[in-house]
Amino acid sequence: MSFFEKIYQIDFFRIMPCRKSGLENTLNGFDLTNIPLVAYDDRCFVEKTEVFSPAGLGDNIGSFYFIPKLVQLTGLNLEIVIQLVYSGFVFLAFLSAAIAICIFFKSLLGKIIGTMALAALSFIIAVIGDYYVLAAALPMASIPWLINILKKPPNNIKYLYLFFFLLGILTSVGHLFRSHSGTDVVIFIIIGFVFFAKLYSFKQKTIIFLLFALSMASIFTWFNSIVDKRVEYLTSIESNYELSGERIKWHNIYYSLGYLQNSFSQVDGYDQHEPNDTYSVERALQINPDVQLWSSEYEDILRNETFRFISDHKLFFIKSILAKISVMFVYIALFMNIGIVMIYYYKTTIDFHLLFLSGIGFNMVFGVITAPDYRYLTGLFLFSVLYSIYIIDSVIFNGFVKNNNINK
């Protein structure tokens, strides 16, 4: 199949079919029980039909609460709400970043290039769709403001405290939608304020961290209380499904071991270890035919099989990791574009590079432990573009001349 045929088959602005049907089943479950996060007849993830089960079984469950809630509050069609949430969040993130760029970038051409680059990236991210957009949208909305905050405290420090309190809420909600979609922002804040924000006092930094952590903890506590209600209900009807709302991990990690062509099949009927969901399911059922899919026991089986595979095929595993990293380096080069060349003209203190490289490095982890699928790497695309446009703006402003004080 050619590249263009693959592109043609991509469902733009869509979410995974099982995720969409799961949202529909969650709406049905609420209509029947008046309990959030309870699905009815979820045939994608539940073996039995016409039964109540945890919404988003084995998945991140934030979207299974917020999207049905918006449908109920607005009366809009589910498809419309899905687009409003995901595409709308990308648009608001771009708007936030564009305003910061127009205010803080040093050159007019840098502002134009930066805005256009983020506009193009925002369109790509929105096209990818689903909750994968959060990994790019969250840092896009916040990083341009954080960079200026690190350089120069606001005149009224209370506004800064409010900013971090609200950012904590936004980050925690994003995490509920898509695990670790805001972790790179947290890393950025920690590195920036611990090591490089010299203009802030210890007291100010402490208050910032406390407010940020307090707002995140408040959201998680509130959401856990909602999960507890669904646990109480499903327990009362003697549901046999795991109710914690944990996202499956080893399922994805195990099948991704077959990223490269191989002859290491561990499942009957397969010529190789294949990188797909069915392969993980078949392997777990082969070991324990009675295992409940997406359960902790299911995850334990695949975790053990992952380490067994790595132990048996060490060289192949190393080759796979290197191949994944190579693919991501191509993505970085593509999205940084001319910014890579401009690094030669951009000389500054280590803090600038470390902040962006921390985001790039963190987002590469997803491609290493699973697969360098473009849907998993939206955060990598975002940090690569941001890194590039900040370099380009500074180089343009300083006339393409190396200068040790370029970022001061």
C-alpha positions as CSV (number, residue, x, y, z in Angstrom):
1,M,0.0,0.0,0.0
2,S,1.4,3.4,-1.0
3,F,1.8,6.4,1.4
4,F,-1.0,8.3,-0.3
5,E,-3.3,5.2,-0.1
6,K,-2.6,5.1,3.7
7,I,-3.3,8.8,4.0
8,Y,-6.6,8.4,2.1
9,Q,-7.8,5.7,4.6
10,I,-7.2,7.9,7.6
11,D,-10.4,9.1,9.2
12,F,-9.8,12.8,9.8
13,F,-11.2,14.6,12.8
14,R,-12.5,11.2,14.1
15,I,-12.1,9.2,17.3
16,M,-11.6,5.5,17.5
17,P,-14.8,3.6,16.7
18,C,-14.8,1.7,20.0
19,R,-14.3,5.0,21.9
20,K,-17.2,6.6,20.1
21,S,-19.5,3.6,20.7
22,G,-18.3,3.6,24.4
23,L,-19.5,7.2,24.7
24,E,-22.9,6.3,23.3
25,N,-23.1,3.3,25.7
26,T,-22.2,5.7,28.6
27,L,-25.0,8.0,27.7
28,N,-27.3,5.0,27.6
29,G,-26.0,3.8,30.9
30,F,-26.6,7.2,32.5
31,D,-30.2,7.3,31.2
32,L,-30.9,3.9,32.8
33,T,-29.0,4.4,36.1
34,N,-28.5,8.1,36.6
35,I,-24.9,7.2,37.5
36,P,-22.0,8.8,35.6
37,L,-19.3,6.5,34.1
38,V,-21.6,3.5,33.8
39,A,-21.9,2.0,30.3
40,Y,-24.7,-0.2,29.1
41,D,-24.2,-2.8,26.3
42,D,-20.6,-1.8,25.6
43,R,-19.9,-4.5,23.1
44,C,-16.4,-3.3,22.2
45,F,-14.8,-4.0,25.6
46,V,-17.3,-6.2,27.4
47,E,-17.8,-9.9,26.4
48,K,-21.5,-10.0,27.4
49,T,-24.2,-8.0,25.8
50,E,-26.9,-5.9,27.5
51,V,-25.1,-5.6,30.8
52,F,-23.9,-2.6,32.8
53,S,-20.1,-2.2,33.0
54,P,-17.5,0.5,33.8
55,A,-17.4,3.2,31.0
56,G,-14.1,3.4,29.3
57,L,-13.0,-0.1,30.5
58,G,-9.3,-0.3,30.1
59,D,-9.1,3.3,28.7
60,N,-8.6,6.8,30.0
61,I,-12.0,7.6,31.5
62,G,-12.0,11.4,31.5
63,S,-13.7,11.7,28.1
64,F,-16.4,9.2,29.2
65,Y,-17.4,11.7,31.9
66,F,-16.9,15.2,30.4
67,I,-18.2,14.5,26.8
68,P,-21.5,12.8,27.9
69,K,-22.0,15.5,30.5
70,L,-21.7,18.2,27.8
71,V,-24.2,16.3,25.7
72,Q,-26.6,16.2,28.6
73,L,-26.1,19.9,29.4
74,T,-26.3,21.3,25.8
75,G,-28.6,18.8,24.2
76,L,-26.3,18.7,21.2
77,N,-25.5,15.6,19.1
78,L,-22.7,13.5,20.4
79,E,-20.7,13.9,17.2
80,I,-20.9,17.7,17.4
81,V,-19.8,17.7,21.1
82,I,-16.8,15.5,20.3
83,Q,-15.7,17.9,17.7
84,L,-16.3,20.9,19.9
85,V,-14.2,19.4,22.7
86,Y,-11.2,18.2,20.7
87,S,-11.0,20.6,17.8
88,G,-12.2,23.4,20.1
89,F,-9.5,22.7,22.6
90,V,-6.9,22.8,19.8
91,F,-8.3,26.2,18.6
92,L,-8.2,27.7,22.0
93,A,-4.7,26.4,22.6
94,F,-3.5,28.0,19.3
95,L,-5.2,31.3,20.2
96,S,-3.5,31.3,23.6
97,A,-0.1,30.6,22.0
98,A,-0.6,33.1,19.2
99,I,-1.4,35.9,21.6
100,A,1.7,35.1,23.6
101,I,3.9,35.0,20.5
102,C,2.5,38.4,19.3
103,I,3.3,39.9,22.7
104,F,6.6,38.4,23.5
105,F,8.4,37.6,20.3
106,K,11.1,40.1,19.4
107,S,10.8,40.5,15.6
108,L,7.8,41.0,13.4
109,L,9.0,38.3,11.0
110,G,9.5,36.0,13.9
111,K,5.9,36.7,15.1
112,I,4.6,35.9,11.6
113,I,6.6,32.7,11.2
114,G,5.8,31.5,14.7
115,T,2.0,32.1,14.3
116,M,1.9,30.5,10.9
117,A,3.9,27.5,12.1
118,L,1.6,26.9,15.1
119,A,-1.5,27.4,12.9
120,A,-0.3,24.7,10.5
121,L,0.6,22.4,13.4
122,S,-2.8,23.1,15.1
123,F,-4.6,22.0,11.9
124,I,-2.5,18.8,11.8
125,I,-3.3,18.1,15.4
126,A,-7.0,18.7,15.0
127,V,-7.0,16.5,11.9
128,I,-5.5,13.6,14.0
129,G,-8.3,14.1,16.5
130,D,-9.5,12.1,19.4
131,Y,-7.9,12.7,22.9
132,Y,-4.5,12.5,21.3
133,V,-4.8,16.3,20.7
134,L,-4.4,16.9,24.4
135,A,-0.7,16.0,24.4
136,A,0.0,18.9,22.1
137,A,-2.8,21.3,23.0
138,L,-2.0,21.6,26.7
139,P,1.7,22.6,26.3
140,M,0.7,24.8,23.3
141,A,-1.6,26.8,25.5
142,S,0.8,27.2,28.4
143,I,4.5,27.0,27.3
144,P,4.7,30.3,25.5
145,W,3.4,32.1,28.6
146,L,5.6,30.1,30.9
147,I,8.7,31.0,29.0
148,N,8.0,34.7,29.5
149,I,7.1,34.2,33.1
150,L,10.5,32.5,33.7
151,K,12.3,35.5,32.3
152,K,10.3,38.3,33.9
153,P,7.9,38.2,36.9
154,P,4.6,40.1,36.4
155,N,4.1,43.4,38.2
156,N,1.4,41.9,40.4
157,I,2.5,38.5,41.7
158,K,-1.1,37.6,42.5
159,Y,-1.9,37.3,38.8
160,L,0.9,34.8,38.6
161,Y,-0.5,32.7,41.5
162,L,-3.9,32.7,39.8
163,F,-2.3,31.6,36.5
164,F,-0.7,28.6,38.1
165,F,-3.8,27.7,40.0
166,L,-5.8,27.7,36.7
167,L,-3.0,25.9,34.9
168,G,-3.1,23.1,37.5
169,I,-6.9,22.6,36.9
170,L,-6.3,22.5,33.1
171,T,-3.4,20.1,33.4
172,S,-5.3,17.7,35.7
173,V,-8.4,17.7,33.4
174,G,-6.1,17.0,30.4
175,H,-4.5,14.1,32.3
176,L,-8.0,12.6,32.9
177,F,-8.7,12.7,29.2
178,R,-5.3,11.4,28.1
179,S,-2.7,10.1,30.6
180,H,0.4,12.2,30.9
181,S,-0.8,14.8,28.4
182,G,0.3,17.5,30.8
183,T,3.3,15.8,32.4
184,D,5.7,17.6,30.0
185,V,4.3,20.9,31.3
186,V,4.9,19.8,34.9
187,I,8.5,18.9,34.0
188,F,8.9,22.2,32.2
189,I,7.7,24.1,35.3
190,I,9.8,22.1,37.7
191,I,13.0,22.5,35.7
192,G,12.4,26.1,34.9
193,F,11.6,27.3,38.5
194,V,14.0,25.1,40.4
195,F,17.0,25.8,38.2
196,F,16.5,28.9,36.1
197,A,14.0,31.3,37.6
198,K,16.5,33.4,39.4
199,L,14.3,36.5,39.6
200,Y,11.9,34.7,42.0
201,S,12.3,34.3,45.7
202,F,12.1,30.9,47.4
203,K,8.8,31.9,49.0
204,Q,7.3,32.8,45.6
205,K,8.4,29.5,44.1
206,T,7.0,27.6,47.0
207,I,3.6,29.3,46.7
208,I,3.6,28.7,43.0
209,F,4.2,24.9,43.4
210,L,1.7,24.6,46.3
211,L,-1.1,26.3,44.3
212,F,-0.3,24.3,41.2
213,A,-0.3,21.0,43.2
214,L,-3.4,22.0,45.2
215,S,-5.5,22.7,42.2
216,M,-4.5,19.4,40.5
217,A,-5.2,17.5,43.7
218,S,-8.6,19.2,44.0
219,I,-9.6,18.0,40.5
220,F,-8.3,14.5,41.1
221,T,-10.1,14.2,44.4
222,W,-13.4,15.5,42.9
223,F,-13.1,13.1,40.0
224,N,-12.3,10.1,42.3
225,S,-15.5,10.8,44.2
226,I,-17.4,10.4,40.9
227,V,-15.6,7.2,40.2
228,D,-16.5,6.0,43.7
229,K,-20.2,6.4,42.9
230,R,-19.9,4.2,39.9
231,V,-17.9,1.6,41.9
232,E,-20.6,1.6,44.5
233,Y,-23.3,1.1,42.0
234,L,-21.6,-1.6,40.0
235,T,-20.6,-3.4,43.2
236,S,-24.2,-3.4,44.3
237,I,-25.2,-5.2,41.1
238,E,-22.3,-7.6,41.5
239,S,-20.4,-6.5,38.4
240,N,-17.5,-8.8,37.7
241,Y,-15.4,-6.1,35.9
242,E,-12.5,-4.1,37.4
243,L,-13.8,-0.8,38.6
244,S,-10.8,1.3,39.3
245,G,-10.7,3.1,35.9
246,E,-7.0,2.3,35.4
247,R,-5.7,2.6,31.8
248,I,-4.2,-0.6,30.3
249,K,-0.5,-0.3,29.6
250,W,1.2,-3.6,29.1
251,H,-1.3,-4.5,26.4
252,N,0.2,-1.8,24.2
253,I,3.8,-2.3,25.3
254,Y,3.6,-6.1,24.6
255,Y,2.3,-5.9,21.1
256,S,4.7,-3.0,20.2
257,L,7.6,-5.4,20.6
258,G,6.7,-6.6,17.1
259,Y,7.3,-3.1,15.6
260,L,10.0,-4.6,13.3
261,Q,9.5,-7.5,10.9
262,N,10.3,-10.7,12.8
263,S,9.8,-14.5,13.1
264,F,9.2,-14.6,16.8
265,S,5.5,-15.5,17.0
266,Q,4.3,-16.7,20.4
267,V,0.7,-17.1,19.3
268,D,-0.8,-20.0,17.3
269,G,-1.8,-19.0,13.8
270,Y,0.7,-16.1,13.6
271,D,3.9,-16.1,11.6
272,Q,5.4,-13.3,13.6
273,H,4.9,-11.2,16.7
274,E,2.5,-8.6,15.3
275,P,2.0,-5.0,16.5
276,N,-1.8,-5.0,16.9
277,D,-4.4,-5.3,19.7
278,T,-5.6,-8.7,18.6
279,Y,-2.1,-10.2,19.1
280,S,-1.9,-9.1,22.7
281,V,-5.4,-10.4,23.4
282,E,-4.7,-13.8,21.8
283,R,-1.5,-14.2,23.7
284,A,-3.2,-13.5,27.1
285,L,-6.0,-15.9,26.3
286,Q,-3.5,-18.6,25.1
287,I,-1.9,-18.4,28.6
288,N,-5.1,-18.2,30.5
289,P,-8.3,-18.8,28.5
290,D,-10.4,-17.6,31.5
291,V,-8.6,-14.3,32.0
292,Q,-10.9,-11.3,32.0
293,L,-9.8,-8.9,29.3
294,W,-8.4,-5.5,30.4
295,S,-8.2,-6.7,34.0
296,S,-5.1,-6.4,36.3
297,E,-4.6,-10.2,35.8
298,Y,-4.6,-9.6,32.1
299,E,-2.1,-6.8,32.4
300,D,0.1,-9.0,34.7
301,I,0.2,-11.7,32.0
302,L,1.3,-9.3,29.3
303,R,3.8,-7.6,31.6
304,N,5.5,-11.0,32.3
305,E,5.4,-11.9,28.6
306,T,7.0,-8.6,27.7
307,F,10.0,-9.2,29.9
308,R,10.1,-12.8,28.7
309,F,10.2,-11.6,25.1
310,I,13.0,-9.1,25.8
311,S,15.0,-11.7,27.6
312,D,14.7,-14.1,24.7
313,H,15.4,-11.6,22.0
314,K,17.7,-9.0,23.4
315,L,19.4,-7.9,20.2
316,F,16.1,-7.7,18.3
317,F,14.7,-5.6,21.1
318,I,17.6,-3.2,20.9
319,K,17.2,-2.9,17.2
320,S,13.6,-2.1,17.6
321,I,14.3,0.7,20.1
322,L,16.9,2.2,17.8
323,A,14.5,2.0,14.8
324,K,11.8,3.8,16.8
325,I,14.2,6.5,17.9
326,S,15.3,6.9,14.3
327,V,11.7,7.5,13.2
328,M,11.2,10.1,15.9
329,F,14.4,11.9,14.9
330,V,12.9,12.2,11.4
331,Y,9.8,13.7,12.9
332,I,11.9,16.2,15.0
333,A,13.8,17.2,11.9
334,L,10.6,17.6,9.9
335,F,8.8,19.8,12.5
336,M,11.9,21.8,13.6
337,N,12.7,22.3,9.9
338,I,14.9,25.4,9.3
339,G,15.2,25.9,13.1
340,I,17.7,23.1,13.2
341,V,20.0,25.0,10.9
342,M,19.4,28.2,12.9
343,I,20.8,26.6,16.1
344,Y,24.2,27.3,14.6
345,Y,23.5,31.0,14.8
346,Y,21.8,30.8,18.2
347,K,24.1,30.7,21.2
348,T,22.7,31.0,24.7
349,T,22.8,29.5,28.2
350,I,21.9,25.9,28.7
351,D,18.5,26.7,30.3
352,F,16.8,27.5,27.0
353,H,17.8,24.3,25.3
354,L,17.2,22.1,28.4
355,L,13.6,23.3,28.8
356,F,12.6,22.4,25.2
357,L,14.7,19.2,25.1
358,S,13.0,18.0,28.3
359,G,9.7,18.2,26.5
360,I,11.0,16.5,23.4
361,G,12.7,13.8,25.4
362,F,9.7,13.1,27.5
363,N,7.4,12.8,24.5
364,M,9.8,10.4,22.8
365,V,9.2,8.0,25.6
366,F,5.7,7.2,24.2
367,G,7.2,6.2,20.9
368,V,9.9,4.1,22.5
369,I,7.7,2.0,24.8
370,T,4.9,1.6,22.3
371,A,5.3,2.7,18.7
372,P,6.3,5.9,17.0
373,D,2.7,6.3,15.7
374,Y,1.9,9.9,14.8
375,R,-1.1,9.8,17.1
376,Y,1.1,9.2,20.1
377,L,3.6,11.9,19.2
378,T,1.6,15.1,19.0
379,G,3.4,16.4,22.0
380,L,6.7,15.7,20.3
381,F,5.6,17.7,17.2
382,L,4.5,20.6,19.4
383,F,7.8,20.9,21.3
384,S,9.8,20.6,18.1
385,V,7.9,23.4,16.5
386,L,8.1,25.6,19.6
387,Y,11.8,25.0,19.9
388,S,12.3,26.0,16.3
389,I,10.2,29.2,16.2
390,Y,11.9,30.5,19.4
391,I,15.3,30.0,17.8
392,I,14.2,31.5,14.5
393,D,12.8,34.6,16.2
394,S,15.9,35.3,18.2
395,V,18.2,34.7,15.3
396,I,16.2,37.1,13.1
397,F,16.1,39.7,15.8
398,N,19.8,39.5,16.4
399,G,20.8,39.6,12.7
400,F,22.1,36.0,12.3
401,V,25.1,36.8,14.5
402,K,26.3,34.5,17.2
403,N,26.1,36.3,20.5
404,N,26.6,34.9,24.0
405,N,24.0,37.3,25.4
406,I,21.4,36.6,22.8
407,N,18.8,35.3,25.2
408,K,19.4,37.9,28.0
